[in-house]
Amino acid sequence: MMTMDHKQVTRNQVVRLLYSIVFFLILTTTAVSMDLFSQWIKTFGVAEFTYDLIAWSAHAMLALDMLLFFIYLLFAGWEFVKGLRK
């Protein structure tokens, strides 16, 4: 098994982090778009239930996205530290 030096470990973690940030930004943009959509459809006089369903779905999606991103950062930090110890 090959051992990686500190520069290679750091570079690999930064590349993974950038890909993950792009992925989570796409999910966040979707959630924000859903919230804006719910505000937009409210102006058409749709049922309050429909508005609430879309708005709460957007909020739940954003909260879940932030929770998963935080968990990812914890695991990525742990893997980075483990990689530096080798």
All heavy atoms as an XYZ file, in Angstrom:
712
protein
N       0.838     -1.169      0.000
C       0.000      0.000      0.000
C       0.891      1.242      0.000
O       1.874      1.311      0.706
C      -0.905     -0.003      1.232
C      -1.808      1.190      1.211
S      -2.778      1.590      2.683
C      -3.455      0.141      3.272
N       0.532      2.201     -0.830
C       1.311      3.433     -0.918
C       0.935      4.368      0.222
O      -0.215      4.459      0.610
C       1.044      4.154     -2.244
C       1.632      3.471     -3.439
S       1.304      4.373     -4.963
C       1.630      6.040     -4.550
N       1.932      5.065      0.729
C       1.647      6.107      1.712
C       1.646      7.442      0.994
O       2.391      7.652      0.032
C       2.706      6.114      2.829
O       3.987      6.352      2.246
C       2.699      4.795      3.579
N       0.785      8.317      1.450
C       0.685      9.634      0.824
C       1.370     10.661      1.714
O       1.291     10.588      2.939
C      -0.783     10.028      0.618
C      -1.509      9.153     -0.363
S      -3.082      9.832     -0.923
C      -4.092      9.659      0.509
N       2.023     11.625      1.082
C       2.629     12.683      1.865
C       1.556     13.715      2.231
O       0.421     13.656      1.762
C       3.793     13.324      1.108
C       3.362     13.997     -0.186
O       2.242     13.716     -0.658
O       4.134     14.806     -0.710
N       1.935     14.645      3.071
C       0.970     15.620      3.589
C       0.374     16.491      2.493
O      -0.813     16.828      2.546
C       1.627     16.497      4.656
C       2.020     15.748      5.881
N       1.128     15.024      6.621
C       3.227     15.598      6.493
C       1.741     14.465      7.631
N       3.032     14.781      7.586
N       1.167     16.844      1.506
C       0.650     17.683      0.415
C      -0.414     16.945     -0.389
O      -1.444     17.518     -0.754
C       1.788     18.122     -0.509
C       2.693     19.146      0.081
C       3.764     19.560     -0.901
C       4.727     20.522     -0.238
N       5.778     20.923     -1.162
N      -0.195     15.691     -0.648
C      -1.159     14.907     -1.418
C      -2.442     14.678     -0.624
O      -3.536     14.766     -1.178
C      -0.546     13.578     -1.834
C      -1.363     12.826     -2.865
C      -0.638     11.590     -3.355
O       0.390     11.209     -2.804
N      -1.182     10.968     -4.375
N      -2.313     14.427      0.664
C      -3.490     14.255      1.519
C      -4.305     15.545      1.535
O      -5.526     15.532      1.379
C      -3.076     13.851      2.955
C      -4.264     13.936      3.908
C      -2.490     12.467      2.966
N      -3.623     16.647      1.712
C      -4.303     17.943      1.744
C      -4.980     18.236      0.419
O      -6.141     18.668      0.386
C      -3.296     19.066      2.078
O      -2.646     18.750      3.313
C      -3.992     20.399      2.195
N      -4.295     17.996     -0.679
C      -4.872     18.257     -2.009
C      -6.104     17.387     -2.248
O      -7.133     17.871     -2.731
C      -3.834     18.010     -3.088
C      -4.316     18.381     -4.479
C      -3.208     18.200     -5.481
N      -2.509     16.949     -5.199
C      -2.409     15.946     -6.045
N      -2.919     16.033     -7.227
N      -1.765     14.843     -5.714
N      -6.032     16.116     -1.879
C      -7.183     15.222     -2.044
C      -8.379     15.702     -1.214
O      -9.510     15.668     -1.695
C      -6.821     13.789     -1.643
C      -5.946     13.117     -2.664
O      -5.854     13.554     -3.807
N      -5.294     12.048     -2.254
N      -8.134     16.117      0.002
C      -9.230     16.577      0.859
C      -9.840     17.879      0.332
O     -11.056     18.057      0.394
C      -8.740     16.780      2.297
C      -8.463     15.497      3.016
C      -9.718     14.680      3.242
O     -10.816     15.193      3.291
N      -9.545     13.380      3.370
N      -9.010     18.773     -0.196
C      -9.532     20.036     -0.738
C     -10.389     19.772     -1.973
O     -11.465     20.357     -2.131
C      -8.374     21.016     -1.054
C      -8.853     22.199     -1.877
C      -7.733     21.491      0.238
N      -9.964     18.868     -2.832
C     -10.747     18.533     -4.029
C     -12.078     17.905     -3.626
O     -13.130     18.271     -4.164
C      -9.940     17.600     -4.962
C     -10.820     17.026     -6.055
C      -8.761     18.341     -5.558
N     -12.059     16.986     -2.671
C     -13.309     16.381     -2.189
C     -14.228     17.429     -1.582
O     -15.440     17.404     -1.780
C     -13.018     15.327     -1.132
C     -12.434     14.067     -1.667
C     -11.994     13.233     -0.516
N     -12.455     11.871     -0.645
C     -12.346     10.975      0.297
N     -11.837     11.292      1.459
N     -12.764      9.753      0.100
N     -13.647     18.352     -0.826
C     -14.431     19.413     -0.199
C     -15.085     20.300     -1.249
O     -16.265     20.659     -1.127
C     -13.558     20.239      0.739
C     -14.259     21.357      1.496
C     -15.277     20.779      2.464
C     -13.244     22.212      2.229
N     -14.349     20.641     -2.291
C     -14.917     21.490     -3.348
C     -16.074     20.794     -4.064
O     -17.113     21.415     -4.330
C     -13.833     21.897     -4.343
C     -12.800     22.893     -3.813
C     -11.722     23.140     -4.861
C     -13.453     24.184     -3.390
N     -15.911     19.514     -4.376
C     -17.004     18.772     -5.007
C     -18.227     18.710     -4.088
O     -19.367     18.858     -4.530
C     -16.569     17.352     -5.375
C     -15.738     17.267     -6.619
C     -14.551     16.544     -6.633
C     -16.129     17.889     -7.796
C     -13.776     16.453     -7.775
C     -15.371     17.809     -8.941
C     -14.194     17.086     -8.924
O     -13.437     17.001    -10.057
N     -17.986     18.497     -2.825
C     -19.092     18.415     -1.876
C     -19.792     19.756     -1.712
O     -21.019     19.815     -1.605
C     -18.590     17.935     -0.525
O     -18.045     16.656     -0.658
N     -19.030     20.826     -1.693
C     -19.634     22.153     -1.581
C     -20.529     22.428     -2.778
O     -21.641     22.948     -2.631
C     -18.551     23.237     -1.419
C     -17.958     23.159     -0.013
C     -19.106     24.625     -1.690
C     -16.776     24.072      0.213
N     -20.082     22.070     -3.964
C     -20.912     22.257     -5.161
C     -22.204     21.446     -5.040
O     -23.301     21.961     -5.322
C     -20.129     21.866     -6.442
C     -21.049     21.794     -7.644
C     -19.008     22.855     -6.685
N     -22.104     20.213     -4.594
C     -23.282     19.368     -4.431
C     -24.261     19.972     -3.423
O     -25.459     20.081     -3.692
C     -22.859     17.965     -3.981
C     -24.003     17.061     -3.665
C     -24.776     16.524     -4.675
C     -24.317     16.760     -2.356
C     -25.843     15.685     -4.393
C     -25.375     15.927     -2.054
C     -26.143     15.389     -3.077
N     -23.757     20.401     -2.271
C     -24.633     20.971     -1.259
C     -25.178     22.329     -1.687
O     -26.298     22.692     -1.308
C     -23.922     21.063      0.089
C     -23.809     19.738      0.788
C     -22.596     19.108      0.932
C     -24.934     19.108      1.287
C     -22.492     17.877      1.569
C     -24.852     17.877      1.921
C     -23.623     17.265      2.067
N     -24.435     23.082     -2.468
C     -24.963     24.348     -2.990
C     -26.125     24.111     -3.953
O     -27.088     24.888     -3.980
C     -23.862     25.145     -3.690
C     -22.971     25.967     -2.785
C     -21.859     26.632     -3.603
C     -23.755     27.008     -2.031
N     -26.048     23.061     -4.729
C     -27.157     22.715     -5.632
C     -28.403     22.378     -4.821
O     -29.507     22.850     -5.135
C     -26.758     21.564     -6.572
C     -25.720     22.048     -7.575
C     -27.981     20.998     -7.293
C     -25.077     20.943     -8.386
N     -28.242     21.593     -3.753
C     -29.384     21.275     -2.897
C     -29.941     22.530     -2.209
O     -31.158     22.703     -2.106
C     -28.991     20.241     -1.850
C     -28.693     18.837     -2.351
C     -28.283     17.947     -1.199
C     -29.888     18.257     -3.065
N     -29.057     23.401     -1.748
C     -29.498     24.633     -1.105
C     -30.223     25.537     -2.082
O     -31.264     26.119     -1.746
C     -28.284     25.371     -0.504
O     -27.641     24.505      0.426
C     -28.701     26.646      0.189
N     -29.713     25.641     -3.295
C     -30.368     26.461     -4.316
C     -31.757     25.925     -4.629
O     -32.703     26.697     -4.812
C     -29.506     26.487     -5.594
O     -28.202     26.974     -5.264
C     -30.123     27.377     -6.657
N     -31.898     24.613     -4.657
C     -33.208     24.010     -4.889
C     -34.178     24.368     -3.765
O     -35.334     24.725     -4.023
C     -33.080     22.487     -5.011
O     -32.146     22.174     -6.038
C     -34.407     21.839     -5.322
N     -33.715     24.290     -2.530
C     -34.580     24.617     -1.393
C     -34.984     26.086     -1.400
O     -36.155     26.426     -1.176
C     -33.879     24.275     -0.086
N     -34.047     26.963     -1.686
C     -34.355     28.395     -1.739
C     -35.311     28.687     -2.897
O     -36.243     29.486     -2.757
C     -33.059     29.223     -1.843
C     -33.359     30.681     -2.141
C     -32.252     29.097     -0.564
N     -35.105     28.028     -4.017
C     -36.007     28.203     -5.162
C     -37.424     27.752     -4.824
O     -38.402     28.402     -5.218
C     -35.506     27.423     -6.373
O     -34.250     27.886     -6.768
N     -37.534     26.652     -4.099
C     -38.858     26.192     -3.674
C     -39.522     27.207     -2.755
O     -40.729     27.455     -2.859
C     -38.758     24.848     -2.952
C     -38.595     23.660     -3.849
S     -38.401     22.116     -2.940
C     -39.937     22.018     -2.046
N     -38.761     27.820     -1.875
C     -39.326     28.825     -0.978
C     -39.788     30.051     -1.765
O     -40.875     30.589     -1.509
C     -38.308     29.220      0.080
C     -38.925     30.042      1.185
O     -40.027     29.667      1.649
O     -38.326     31.052      1.587
N     -38.972     30.483     -2.721
C     -39.376     31.606     -3.567
C     -40.605     31.264     -4.404
O     -41.492     32.097     -4.598
C     -38.219     32.031     -4.472
C     -37.040     32.682     -3.766
C     -35.899     32.907     -4.749
C     -37.448     33.978     -3.098
N     -40.668     30.021     -4.865
C     -41.827     29.566     -5.631
C     -43.092     29.592     -4.766
O     -44.159     29.998     -5.224
C     -41.575     28.157     -6.171
C     -42.729     27.565     -6.913
C     -43.095     28.066     -8.150
C     -43.446     26.518     -6.365
C     -44.166     27.527     -8.838
C     -44.515     25.964     -7.045
C     -44.883     26.472     -8.291
N     -42.939     29.190     -3.509
C     -44.109     29.200     -2.624
C     -44.600     30.626     -2.392
O     -45.811     30.869     -2.328
C     -43.783     28.517     -1.295
O     -42.905     29.296     -0.519
N     -43.683     31.571     -2.295
C     -44.092     32.971     -2.151
C     -44.783     33.472     -3.420
O     -45.745     34.233     -3.362
C     -42.873     33.849     -1.850
C     -42.198     33.549     -0.550
C     -43.073     33.876      0.641
O     -43.817     34.846      0.628
N     -42.997     33.034      1.658
N     -44.284     33.031     -4.565
C     -44.840     33.457     -5.848
C     -46.251     32.913     -6.052
O     -47.141     33.643     -6.489
C     -43.913     33.008     -6.972
C     -44.356     33.396     -8.340
C     -44.451     34.660     -8.842
C     -44.748     32.505     -9.378
N     -44.887     34.613    -10.136
C     -45.067     33.298    -10.502
C     -44.839     31.131     -9.487
C     -45.489     32.747    -11.696
C     -45.251     30.587    -10.677
C     -45.575     31.389    -11.766
N     -46.461     31.628     -5.732
C     -47.790     31.058     -5.957
C     -48.813     31.595     -4.961
O     -50.013     31.562     -5.226
C     -47.797     29.511     -5.932
C     -47.427     28.974     -4.567
C     -46.914     28.949     -7.014
C     -47.758     27.513     -4.396
N     -48.337     32.122     -3.841
C     -49.264     32.709     -2.869
C     -49.971     33.925     -3.469
O     -51.124     34.200     -3.133
C     -48.511     33.092     -1.607
C     -49.392     33.437     -0.443
C     -48.565     33.674      0.797
C     -49.483     33.887      1.981
N     -48.713     34.116      3.196
N     -49.297     34.624     -4.376
C     -49.900     35.811     -4.999
C     -51.048     35.437     -5.933
O     -51.864     36.292     -6.263
C     -48.853     36.617     -5.799
O     -48.330     35.795     -6.845
C     -47.723     37.079     -4.894
N     -51.126     34.176     -6.355
C     -52.208     33.731     -7.236
C     -53.441     33.282     -6.472
O     -54.439     32.890     -7.071
C     -51.736     32.588     -8.149
C     -50.723     33.022     -9.156
C     -49.435     32.525     -9.111
C     -51.055     33.931    -10.152
C     -48.504     32.926    -10.040
C     -50.117     34.332    -11.081
C     -48.834     33.834    -11.028
N     -53.350     33.282     -5.150
C     -54.495     32.916     -4.343
C     -54.721     31.421     -4.221
O     -55.866     30.981     -4.112
N     -53.642     30.647     -4.237
C     -53.798     29.199     -4.059
C     -54.193     28.915     -2.615
O     -54.102     29.781     -1.741
C     -52.498     28.434     -4.415
C     -52.140     28.623     -5.859
C     -51.361     28.847     -3.515
N     -54.616     27.706     -2.374
C     -55.031     27.321     -1.019
C     -53.859     27.452     -0.058
O     -52.698     27.223     -0.417
C     -55.543     25.885     -1.035
N     -54.193     27.818      1.166
C     -53.160     27.994      2.188
C     -52.410     26.684      2.442
O     -51.210     26.688      2.701
C     -53.817     28.490      3.483
C     -52.850     28.993      4.512
C     -52.140     30.280      4.117
O     -52.676     31.046      3.304
O     -51.030     30.489      4.624
N     -53.114     25.568      2.320
C     -52.479     24.260      2.498
C     -51.374     24.035      1.468
O     -50.288     23.562      1.803
C     -53.529     23.139      2.395
C     -52.928     21.770      2.426
C     -52.477     21.220      3.616
C     -52.777     21.042      1.257
C     -51.906     19.961      3.644
C     -52.202     19.781      1.277
C     -51.763     19.239      2.479
N     -51.649     24.383      0.223
C     -50.653     24.208     -0.847
C     -49.425     25.076     -0.580
O     -48.290     24.615     -0.705
C     -51.262     24.555     -2.214
O     -52.432     23.774     -2.412
C     -50.277     24.313     -3.332
N     -49.682     26.326     -0.213
C     -48.572     27.227      0.111
C     -47.753     26.673      1.273
O     -46.520     26.619      1.203
C     -49.103     28.615      0.446
C     -48.096     29.460      1.167
C     -47.006     30.001      0.490
C     -48.195     29.707      2.540
C     -46.056     30.757      1.148
C     -47.266     30.450      3.197
C     -46.192     30.979      2.506
O     -45.257     31.711      3.160
N     -48.433     26.257      2.349
C     -47.732     25.734      3.524
C     -46.945     24.471      3.194
O     -45.826     24.290      3.678
C     -48.718     25.436      4.649
C     -49.238     26.699      5.317
O     -48.576     27.752      5.195
O     -50.299     26.621      5.959
N     -47.519     23.604      2.381
C     -46.849     22.364      2.013
C     -45.539     22.646      1.283
O     -44.491     22.063      1.610
C     -47.764     21.515      1.136
C     -47.232     20.153      0.715
C     -47.099     19.251      1.929
C     -48.143     19.530     -0.313
N     -45.571     23.547      0.322
C     -44.353     23.869     -0.437
C     -43.352     24.611      0.445
O     -42.148     24.313      0.421
C     -44.698     24.680     -1.701
C     -45.545     23.827     -2.649
C     -43.442     25.161     -2.405
C     -46.088     24.569     -3.833
N     -43.829     25.556      1.251
C     -42.924     26.335      2.101
C     -42.256     25.442      3.151
O     -41.038     25.521      3.355
C     -43.686     27.468      2.774
N     -43.026     24.577      3.808
C     -42.437     23.704      4.818
C     -41.529     22.655      4.197
O     -40.526     22.252      4.811
C     -43.515     23.047      5.675
C     -44.055     24.005      6.697
C     -45.250     24.654      6.666
C     -43.381     24.456      7.871
N     -45.367     25.475      7.755
C     -44.233     25.365      8.520
C     -42.159     24.165      8.442
C     -43.889     25.992      9.703
C     -41.805     24.801      9.630
C     -42.673     25.692     10.244
N     -41.850     22.212      2.997
C     -40.954     21.285      2.296
C     -39.607     21.950      2.008
O     -38.550     21.336      2.169
C     -41.584     20.811      0.990
O     -42.745     20.077      1.230
N     -39.653     23.204      1.597
C     -38.420     23.942      1.324
C     -37.603     24.122      2.598
O     -36.377     23.944      2.600
C     -38.742     25.295      0.701
N     -38.280     24.455      3.698
C     -37.567     24.645      4.961
C     -36.970     23.332      5.460
O     -35.832     23.316      5.955
C     -38.511     25.230      6.004
C     -38.966     26.612      5.668
N     -40.176     27.106      6.064
C     -38.388     27.603      4.952
C     -40.328     28.325      5.617
N     -39.247     28.649      4.925
N     -37.721     22.250      5.333
C     -37.205     20.941      5.753
C     -36.015     20.528      4.896
O     -35.022     19.994      5.411
C     -38.313     19.893      5.665
N     -36.106     20.788      3.609
C     -35.011     20.435      2.701
C     -33.749     21.223      3.055
O     -32.641     20.666      3.078
C     -35.435     20.717      1.268
C     -34.462     20.299      0.232
S     -35.143     20.723     -1.379
C     -34.278     19.576     -2.396
N     -33.906     22.497      3.350
C     -32.755     23.325      3.702
C     -32.153     22.890      5.041
O     -30.928     22.809      5.175
C     -33.157     24.802      3.750
C     -32.031     25.790      3.993
C     -30.980     25.688      2.890
C     -32.578     27.196      4.068
N     -33.006     22.600      6.011
C     -32.501     22.153      7.314
C     -31.752     20.828      7.186
O     -30.678     20.647      7.767
C     -33.658     22.026      8.298
N     -32.300     19.906      6.421
C     -31.644     18.617      6.205
C     -30.317     18.800      5.466
O     -29.311     18.165      5.803
C     -32.562     17.676      5.432
C     -32.034     16.271      5.174
C     -31.804     15.540      6.491
C     -32.997     15.505      4.299
N     -30.305     19.677      4.496
C     -29.081     19.960      3.749
C     -27.994     20.511      4.667
O     -26.849     20.066      4.615
C     -29.391     20.943      2.619
C     -28.175     21.281      1.796
O     -27.423     20.353      1.447
O     -27.979     22.477      1.487
N     -28.352     21.437      5.524
C     -27.363     22.016      6.438
C     -26.873     20.981      7.452
O     -25.682     20.932      7.766
C     -27.950     23.224      7.174
C     -28.222     24.420      6.290
S     -26.713     25.096      5.570
C     -26.919     24.643      3.867
N     -27.773     20.128      7.938
C     -27.381     19.085      8.872
C     -26.411     18.102      8.215
O     -25.365     17.760      8.789
C     -28.611     18.346      9.383
C     -28.342     17.163     10.307
C     -27.751     17.642     11.631
C     -29.608     16.380     10.535
N     -26.729     17.671      7.006
C     -25.851     16.729      6.303
C     -24.504     17.361      5.968
O     -23.464     16.702      6.029
C     -26.533     16.225      5.037
C     -27.719     15.300      5.259
C     -28.383     14.965      3.921
C     -27.298     14.041      5.981
N     -24.503     18.645      5.626
C     -23.246     19.328      5.331
C     -22.376     19.416      6.588
O     -21.166     19.197      6.533
C     -23.507     20.718      4.752
C     -22.263     21.422      4.293
C     -21.506     20.902      3.262
C     -21.850     22.582      4.898
C     -20.347     21.534      2.830
C     -20.702     23.225      4.474
C     -19.946     22.707      3.448
N     -22.994     19.714      7.721
C     -22.249     19.773      8.974
C     -21.655     18.408      9.315
O     -20.491     18.308      9.703
C     -23.161     20.272     10.104
C     -22.478     20.357     11.426
C     -21.519     21.319     11.678
C     -22.789     19.451     12.429
C     -20.875     21.391     12.902
C     -22.151     19.510     13.653
C     -21.195     20.482     13.891
N     -22.450     17.365      9.155
C     -21.954     16.006      9.409
C     -20.815     15.675      8.455
O     -19.789     15.100      8.849
C     -23.099     14.982      9.298
C     -24.070     15.171     10.453
C     -22.563     13.557      9.260
C     -25.340     14.380     10.323
N     -20.961     16.060      7.181
C     -19.891     15.819      6.214
C     -18.608     16.540      6.634
O     -17.514     15.974      6.544
C     -20.305     16.280      4.814
C     -19.128     16.305      3.881
C     -18.603     15.121      3.366
C     -18.483     17.499      3.563
C     -17.488     15.127      2.557
C     -17.373     17.511      2.756
C     -16.878     16.332      2.250
O     -15.764     16.350      1.466
N     -18.729     17.787      7.079
C     -17.540     18.527      7.504
C     -16.856     17.862      8.689
O     -15.620     17.820      8.754
C     -17.901     19.970      7.846
C     -18.225     20.874      6.666
C     -18.610     22.261      7.160
C     -17.058     20.967      5.702
N     -17.632     17.341      9.617
C     -17.031     16.631     10.753
C     -16.257     15.401     10.294
O     -15.117     15.175     10.710
C     -18.114     16.225     11.750
C     -18.732     17.343     12.570
C     -19.860     16.784     13.441
C     -17.688     18.019     13.437
N     -16.863     14.599      9.422
C     -16.185     13.401      8.929
C     -14.977     13.757      8.059
O     -13.939     13.095      8.135
C     -17.149     12.511      8.151
C     -17.991     11.642      9.031
C     -19.340     11.890      9.180
C     -17.431     10.581      9.723
C     -20.118     11.099      9.999
C     -18.190      9.786     10.551
C     -19.545     10.045     10.692
N     -15.110     14.795      7.246
C     -13.981     15.202      6.402
C     -12.818     15.696      7.258
O     -11.655     15.393      6.970
C     -14.419     16.286      5.423
N     -13.121     16.428      8.301
C     -12.065     16.888      9.213
C     -11.384     15.730      9.902
O     -10.155     15.706     10.039
N     -12.178     14.752     10.326
C     -11.614     13.573     10.976
C     -10.728     12.788     10.012
O      -9.634     12.348     10.378
C     -12.740     12.704     11.524
C     -12.246     11.461     12.176
C     -12.378     10.191     11.722
C     -11.514     11.371     13.398
N     -11.785      9.310     12.581
C     -11.237     10.010     13.627
C     -11.064     12.310     14.311
C     -10.526      9.577     14.734
C     -10.356     11.874     15.420
C     -10.098     10.521     15.618
N     -11.185     12.599      8.781
C     -10.382     11.889      7.778
C      -9.093     12.656      7.460
O      -8.039     12.051      7.253
C     -11.194     11.676      6.498
C     -12.292     10.658      6.628
C     -11.747      9.257      6.918
O     -10.734      8.870      6.330
O     -12.359      8.579      7.760
N      -9.170     13.967      7.445
C      -7.986     14.788      7.185
C      -6.960     14.594      8.289
O      -5.767     14.397      8.026
C      -8.384     16.253      7.052
C      -7.218     17.169      6.816
C      -6.540     17.138      5.607
C      -6.802     18.059      7.785
C      -5.470     17.983      5.378
C      -5.740     18.902      7.580
C      -5.067     18.863      6.365
N      -7.412     14.636      9.521
C      -6.499     14.450     10.654
C      -5.900     13.049     10.629
O      -4.709     12.868     10.855
C      -7.221     14.736     11.993
C      -6.384     14.312     13.178
C      -7.579     16.206     12.083
N      -6.730     12.038     10.344
C      -6.206     10.677     10.245
C      -5.186     10.557      9.121
O      -4.182      9.845      9.254
C      -7.352      9.695     10.007
C      -8.102      9.316     11.246
C      -9.183      8.271     11.091
C      -9.305      7.553      9.830
N     -10.441      6.617      9.754
N      -5.425     11.232      8.005
C      -4.495     11.179      6.881
C      -3.167     11.843      7.205
O      -2.123     11.408      6.724
N      -3.200     12.877      8.015
C      -1.949     13.553      8.386
C      -1.128     12.732      9.369
O       0.083     12.858      9.417
C      -2.246     14.918      8.987
C      -2.759     15.975      8.020
C      -3.040     17.271      8.774
C      -1.780     16.229      6.899
N      -1.776     11.875     10.130
C      -1.052     11.066     11.120
C      -0.274      9.932     10.471
O       0.637      9.395     11.073
C      -2.022     10.485     12.132
C      -2.557     11.494     13.092
C      -3.424     10.841     14.122
N      -3.969     11.825     15.023
C      -4.876     11.561     15.934
N      -5.328     10.327     16.065
N      -5.314     12.504     16.713
N      -0.659      9.526      9.281
C       0.000      8.382      8.634
C       1.378      8.734      8.140
O       1.773      9.725      7.800
C      -0.848      7.868      7.467
C      -2.103      7.214      7.961
C      -2.897      6.673      6.804
C      -4.154      6.006      7.331
N      -4.958      5.458      6.278
